[in-house]
Amino acid sequence: MAPLQNSLKTAMSDKDLTMDDFTVQDSDVVRPPEASVQMAKPRSAEHEQGALADAPRRAEVRNLSFFYGEKQALNSVSFPVLDRKVTALIGPSGCGKSTLLRCFNRMHDLYPDNRYEGEIRLYPEDMNIVSGDVDPMYVRLRIGMVFQKPNPFPKSIYDNVAAGLWVRGVRRKSIVDERVELALQRAALWDEVKDRLRESAYGLSGGQQQRLCIARALAPDPEIILLDEPTSALDPIATSKIEELISTIGGQVTIIIVTHNMQQAARISHFTAFMHLGNMVEYDATEKIFTNPAEKRTLDYITGRFG
């Protein structure tokens, strides 16, 4: 247990990024895989526990259960999602992390016989977004998602980022141009593509395509961004860029990320939720989860006894 805890404490001892890091130059981020990468660390457990009590909530999951037909995948899950914080969902494969994540933007509605019980309240309206009375398209306009593998549209780089704006009825070219540039800057991709915006997105590397997908999600200024293992298909250099990006924008937009990489969760998240067999076992400040968990199952998972 000691080596893992020491590794996690080391990962969380780095300095926070600042707004000065918004524009990331290639020379700042391209490094050999073995080089150490400076990441934003979660605040102390005491700080985050205070934030849990005091910070505004962007959403709250209340007794949420989910069913694939007759099979129950989530069992009365409850936890808060704090505004402009990064929340990591961890747990072994098949525990319900991605299922839970996809409830937030009603992705399950695309398939028949799936159903929700319980609530996901979205603030400040205090609206249950999994209610049958709420249009899933309305939810998706407010909550963006980036998937495990990069999935750019078969269009130009510019058109990929502008797509969400066009769907929302933003047509004035000057506004679209400005929002596209801002989104690419926030995704640390502008300097790499500013001279090739009309070229196909398929000409980008895998890591660049994933950052493009993040830019596409950021362009409409969503309230929450969902990231489903966004670095699992990327090499170490591309992974480091995505982590730096999440650390940077985490103070600007609410992020929920599913990850199998516990060190990654320790580096980039403020709060962590551990799931097992469709249940929410423990939710707390990230540092507390990884150094002094309250539940034995959490301790067993982070120390590698199962998973």
N, C-alpha and C positions, 0 to 999 in steps of 0.2 A: 504494500500500500504506500509506503513512504516514497519510492521513486516517482509514482504517478502524482502524489500530492505535491511533491517538490516541483515537478514539471509544470503542474497547473498553477502553482503559486508564482513560479517564474514567469509564465505566460501572462499572468494578470498584473505583473509589476511594471509593465511598460507605461509610458506617458500617454495621456490623452492627446488625440489629434485636435487641431483647432480649425477655425474657418479659413485660416491661411493655407490649409492643405487642400482646399476645394479644387484648385487646378493642379493636377498631378502631371509632371513632366516625365517623359520616358526615362530620363536619366535618374529620376528619383525612385522609380518602382521596378525597373528591370534589373534583376540580380540573380546570381546563381541560386539554384534550389536550396543549396545547403546554407546560404547566408541567412543570418538572423533577420527577421522582419519586425519592425516596430509596429505594434498594434495598440489601439486604444484599449485600455483595460476597464473592466467594470469598476465602479466605485466600491468603496468598502462595504461590507455587509451591513454595517450600521447605517451608512448613508443610504443604501438602497432600501433598507427596511423602513427608514423614515420617508423615503420617496413613495414607497408602497402605500403609506398612510396618507400622505399629503398631496402627491402629484395627481393631476386630473387623469381620469381614465378615458381612453378612446373607445374601448369596448369592454364587455364583460360576458364571459361564458357562464351560464347558470344551468346546472343540472342537464347538460346536453347529452342526449343519447342519439345514436345514428344507426340505421338499419339498412343493409344491402338485402332487400327482400325480407326474408325471415331471419337472416343472420345479423345479430347485433354486433357492431364493431366498436362503438363507444358506449361507456357505461356511466351515465350521470356525471359528466365532467364539468368542473367549475374552476375558473381562475380569472383574474383581471388582466387586461391588456393596457398598460400605462401609455399615455400619450408621449410620442417622440422618444420612446425607449425601444431597445432591441430585446425581444423575448425569444429565447431558443427553446425548441421542443426536441428533447432527446429521448432515447429508448431503443430497445432492440428492434430488429426488423419485424414487421407485422403487429406492432404494439398499438397502432392507430394514429401515429403522428401525422402522416400525410392525409389520412381521412379527416382528422380534425382540421387541418389547415384548409382543406378544400371546402369545408362547411362555411368558412368565412365569406367566400364569394360565390357560394351556391353552385359550385362545379358539379355536384352530385345530381343536380336537377336535369342534367343533360341525359341521364339514363333513367329508364322506367323502374318503378317499384322501390326506389330508394325513398327513405323518409326520415324526418328529424323529429325528435321530441326534446322539449326544453327550449332554451333561449340563447341567442347571442345578441346582447343589447349593444347598439351602436349609439355613442354619444356625440353631440349634446342632445340629440332628439329623443334619446331613450327609446329607440325603435328596435323591435325584435326582427332582425334581418333574415331569420330562417322561418318566419311566419309565412303561411301560404298567401297572406294578403299583400306581401311585399314582392314586387316584380324583381326577379333575379337580375335582369339587365340593369335596373337601377342600382342594385348592390354592386355589380361589377364596374359601374361607372365611378364608384367611390373607393373600391378596393381593387388594387392591381395585383397581378401574380406573375412570377417568373418561375419557370419549370426547371427540372433537373438537367435536361439537355437543352442547349440553345435552340430556339425555334424561330429564327427570323423569317419574315415573309419573303416570298420570291420577288422582291422589289428592291428599289434603291435604298441606300442607307437613310437618306432623307425621308423617303416615303414610309419606312418602317417606324421612325420616330414620330412622324406627323400623323400616323394612322389613328391613334387614339384621340387626337385633337379633332380630326375630321369627323369621327363618329359622334363626337360631342357637339358638332355644329360649328366649330371654329373654322372659318373659311378665309378670313382676311390674310393675305400672304405675309404682310409685315409682321402680324402677330404670330403666325405659324412659324415663320423664319426665326423669330426671337425665341420662341418656346423650344424649337428644335435645338438651337444652339445652346440654350441654357441646360436642357436635359443632357445633351452630350457632354457638356462641361461637368455637370454634377456626376455623370457616370465615368469621368476621367477618360473620355474617349475623343473629345473634340480635337485635340492637337494631332491625333493620329489619323483623323478622317476628314478634317475640314476642307481638304483640297480634292476630295473624292466622294462628295455627298451624293452624286448622281450615279455612282457605280453600284453594282449589285452587292447586297449585304452578304451574299454567299462568297464573296472574295475575301472576307475577313477571316482571321484565325478563330479557333474555337473560343478562346478567352475573350477576344474582341466581340464575337457574336453574342456572348453572354452579357457583356457590358452594354451592348446595343439593346438587348432585350430589357435590361434594367432601365436604360434611357427611355425606351418606349413606354415602360410602366410609369416612369417619373414625369413624362411630358404633360399629362393631363392634371398634374398636381393632386395625386390621390391622397386619401387620408390614412390608408394602411397599405403596405406592400407585403405580400406573402412570397416567401422564397422557399422553394421545395428542393433542398439539397443542391443549391446553385453551383457548387464547386466540385461535385462528385465526379464529373466527367472531364475535369480540367487538370492540367499539369501544375506543378508547384508554383511556377512563376505566375501563371494566370490566376491561380488560387489566391496568392498573396495580393494581387491587384484587387480582386473582388472583396477580400476581407478588408483591405484599406478603404475601399469604396463604402462598404457597409458601415464601418466605423465612422466615416465622415458624414454620411447622410443620416445616420441614426439619430442625430440631434435635430434633424429637420422634418422627419416623417416617421410614423410608427411602423416598426418592422417586426414581423413574426417569421422566424426561420426554422425550418426542419434541418437537422444535421445529424449524421452518424459520428462525426468527428468531435469528440468531447473537448479536445484542446481548442478546436475552433470555437465551440460554444463558450469556453472560458475566456477566450481572447476578445470576442466581439459583442457579447450579450450583457445586458444589465440584469436580466432575470432569466431563470431557467425553469422549465417544467419537465419533470421526468414522468414518462408514461410507461405502463406495462400492462399487456393484455387488455387494452381498451380502457384502462383506468388511469386517472390522474393520481399518481402515487405521492408526488411532492412538488410544490411550487414555492420558490423563494428567490432571494437575491442570489445571483450566480456564484459569488464567492462563497456564500454559506453552503450552497448545494454541493460544491466541489471540495470544501475543506471540512465542513461539519454538518453533514446531512442529518435530518431528523429521523429518517426512515431507514431501516436496515436494508431494504431492497435497493434503495438509492445507493447506499454505500457499496453493496455487492456489485451493482452495475458499474459504477465509476472505477472500481478497483479491478474490474475484469473477471469477476467470479461467474458471471453469466452474460449473455448478449452476443 
